[in-house]
């Protein structure tokens, strides 16, 4: 690619990164970014370079809107001191923008990694994918996945969220990477969750293998394995109907701490529910709730525990 075109690709990559990191990116923006990245191999390379620079010095990448770049071309001696102070403030604001884009406050919008995924579901949305290899995927709410190109088997990477995998019609082994683990199976059904508290694999039918830097584990139908950066937890037997209830529009809790119930509701409900009554966090909840009536569930929780609810803009609900 000529140097002029390469420079333009670099500028466009920076503009796309700032847009995706802004917290205001829409699905149309995401589609436009994917079209731009696929238009030429150099676009993907330019974006990778820009993102690497961003990770090293986030303030340098985030703090350069067009008006600041225009000021930078003026000789420094002609600029009053207040302009430099403004530039410093913009840089600080840019660094803060980078932080909230990577770790959005209260998880009110997707992170940059989720926005760049090949497939993504919004809050409360579920989506089914049928891959050419005979693999069927069902993505749960707030889930992001990307194609996996670094292994001998066809596969996907679960960036975040929850997915059910059906390999009964698959023509070859299939790999799914989630965090530090890699699940490999054929002629099986399983589900994988990958959230802030770690990763969890549940074998529904058949058998599968989970590889990790700490070793390898095999799961049979009805078994579940949790793991994180430090390694595996013990394999346990679970009620697969409870773990798969989301696929039929239900949430089932059995002696589940209230804090975990609220966290699960937050995955399906726009906004954020905050439990400020910390003395109730470990109170156990059992019940069978429909995803279509989560506000009714919250009202029941409010009344059952004599909580006061306060609604804030953006769907934020405080229970205290």
N, C-alpha and C positions, 0 to 999 in steps of 0.2 A: 504494500500500500504506500503511495507517495506520502512524503512527510507532511504535506499540507492536509491530506485526508486523515492521516494518523492524528494530527493535532486536533482536527475537528472531532474525530471520534473520542478523543480524550476529553474535550470540553463537553460533548454530549453525555459522556459517561458520568462526568461530575454533576451535570444538571439532573440526570436521572437519579443518581444516588441521593442528592439533596431532596428531590421530590419524594422518593420512597422513604427517606428518613424523617420527613417533616411531621408525620403523624396525621396528615390530611390526605394521603394518597387514597384513591378510589379504585374500584375494580377496573374502570376504564383506563386509569393510569397504569395499572398492572398489565393489562392487555397491550397497551401501547409500548410499554417497556419490553415485553416479550417479543413483539414484532420487531422493534429496533434491534434487540440483541440477536435475533435470528436472521436479520437482513445481511449481515456480513460477519465472518469469523473474527475480524479485528474488533468488532464491537464488544464481544464477550471478553476478549483479551484486555481491552481498554478498561472495561468495567472492573475486571479482576484487579488491575493495577491500582485503579482509583480506590477501590474498597480496601486494598492492602494499605495504602497511604492513610486512609481514614482510620483504620485500626491502630496505626502507629501514632498518628497525630490528629485526633478527631477534631480539635479546634481549627486546624489548618484547613480541613475540608469543609467543615460546617459553617465557617464564618466568612464565606466569600460570596455573598449575593452580588448581583451584577453592579449595583450602585457602589459597593465597596471596591470592586475590581476597577471601576472607572476612576475612583479617587486615587487608587494605587498608581495609576499612570501619570499623575501630576507630580512634578519634582517636589521632594519633601520640603525644601526651603520655602516654597510658596504656600504651604499649608499651615493654617493657624493651629495652635496647640489643641484646640477643642476638637479638631478633626481626628487627631491621634487618639484622644480620649474616647471619641466615639468608636473608632476602630477597635480599641481595646474592649469596649463594652460589647460590640458586635461579636468579637471573637469569643468572649465569655458566654454570650447568649448562644453562639453556635455550638460551643462545647456542651452546654446544657442540652441543646436540642439533640445532639448526638447521643447523649446518655439516655434521654427519655425515649429515643427511637429504638435503641437496643433493648432497653428495659422500660417499656411504657408504664407510667404510674397507674397503679391499680389494675393493670392489664386491660385498660379501656380500649386499646386498639392493637392490631397485630404488630409484632416486631419486624425488623428488616429481614430477618431470616425467613419468617413466615410469608412476607410479601413476595419474596423471590421464589417461592416454591412453585412447582409445576401445577399442583392441584391444591385447592384450599377451600374450606367451608367457613362460612360466617357463623356468628353466634346463633344457636338454635337451628342451624341448617345441617342436613345430612345429605350425602351424595353417594351414588353407586357408580363404580367404574368397572368396565369389562375390558381387560387387556387382551391384546392379540394372542398372547401365549395361553389363553384359556383361564387366566387368573381373574377372579372376581373380588373386588374390594368395596367395602362399605365404609365411608368416612363419616365419623361422628362430628358433632359440633366442634368449632374452633380447632380444626385439624388442617395441617399443612403437610404435603408429601412431595417428594421430588424423585425423578428417575435416578436409578443407581447404575453408574457406568464403570465402576471400578472392581468388578468381580467376575468370576467365570460363569455365574448363573445370572439369568434375568432377575431384576429385583427393584425395590423401591426403598427410599429413605423416609422414615417418619420424622419430620422436622419437629413436630409438636402435635399432641392431640391423641386420638384414639381411632383405631381402624380394625375392622373384621376382615379376615382373609379366607377365601374359599378356594382351595386348590384341588377340588375333586375332579375338575375338568382340565387341570393343568397338564401340559405335555412335557414338562421338564421340572426339575427342582427350582424352587423360588426362594429368593433371599429377601429379608426385610431387616434393614438396619435401623435401630432406635437407640440413640445415645451411644454408650460404649459396647453395646451388644449387637450381635448379628443372628437372626433367626433363619434357619434353613429347614425347609420341609417340602414334601410332595404328597399328594393325595391326603390332605389333612385340612382341618378348619381350626383357626386360632384367632385370638384377638390380642392386640398390643396397645398399651397405653404408655405415652411418654410425656410426662408433665414435670413441673418444677420439683416434685418430691421424688423423682426417679422413674424407672421403667418397670413395666409389669407385663408378662406374657402369660396368657391363659390358653391351654390346649383344649379345644372343644371335641374334636374327633381326630383319630389317627395318632401320629407321633411326630415330634419335631425336635430339633437340636438348637441350643442356644450357645453361641460361642462368645467368649469374653477374654480379655487379657488375663483374667484370674483362672481361666479354665473353660471347660465345656460341660453343659448339663443336657440331659435328655428328658423330655416331658411326654407323658401319655395323656389320654383323654381324661379330663376332670382334674388335671394338675395345673398349678400356677407357680410362676417363678418371678420374684422381684429382684432387681439388681440396680446398682449405681456405679459410680466411678471406683468405689473401693472393692467391688466384687458382688457375689451372690448372697441372697438370703436363702434359708432352707426351702426346698420345694414343699408345697403344701397342697392338700386336696380341698377343692372349693365346689360350691354349687354353681355350675356354669350358667344355669338359668338366671341367677341373680346378676352375674356379670354381663350377660347378653341382653338384659331387659331393655336397654336403651334402643335396641334394634326394633323393638315393638312399641316404642313410645312410652316406656315406663322407667321409673327409678325405684329400685327396691333397696331399702336399708334395714339391716338387722343388727341391733345393738351398736349402732354407728355413732361416734361422738358428734354432737351438734355442730362443732366447727367443721368437721368433714362434710356434713350434710350441706352446710352453707357453701363450702367450697365447690361442691358438685353442682349445686343449683347455679352458681355463678358461671359455670361453663355453658349453660343453656339459656341464661337470661341476659338480655342486653343491660349494660350498666354494671353495677357492682353492689352486692350486699355486704355490709360490714357489721360484724358481731362485736359490739363494744362491751357487752355483758360478759367479761372474761370468766366470771365464776361459773358460767354455764357452758363453757367450751367443751368440757368432757362429759356433759350430760348425754346419756345414750338415747338414741332415737330409733324406733322401728316403724316401718310403714311402707306402703306401696302407693306411689304417686305418679300421676300422668304428667308428661312433659308439657302438655297443652294447658295445664292449670297451675303453673308454678307460683303465680301471685296468690292463689288461694292457699297453697301450701305455706307460703310465708305468713299469711294472715293467721293460719292455724298455729304456726310456731309462735307468733307474737302473742296470741291469746293464751296458749298453753303454758308459756313461761312468764306471763305478765310483763312482757316487754313493751317499751315505747318505741314507736317507729317514726323516723323523720326522713322525709323524701327530699333529695337535693337534685339539682339539674344534672342531666346526663344519665338518668336512671339509677343514680346512687341512692341506696336505702340504708340508713343507719338503724340498727337494733340495739337498744340499750336498756 
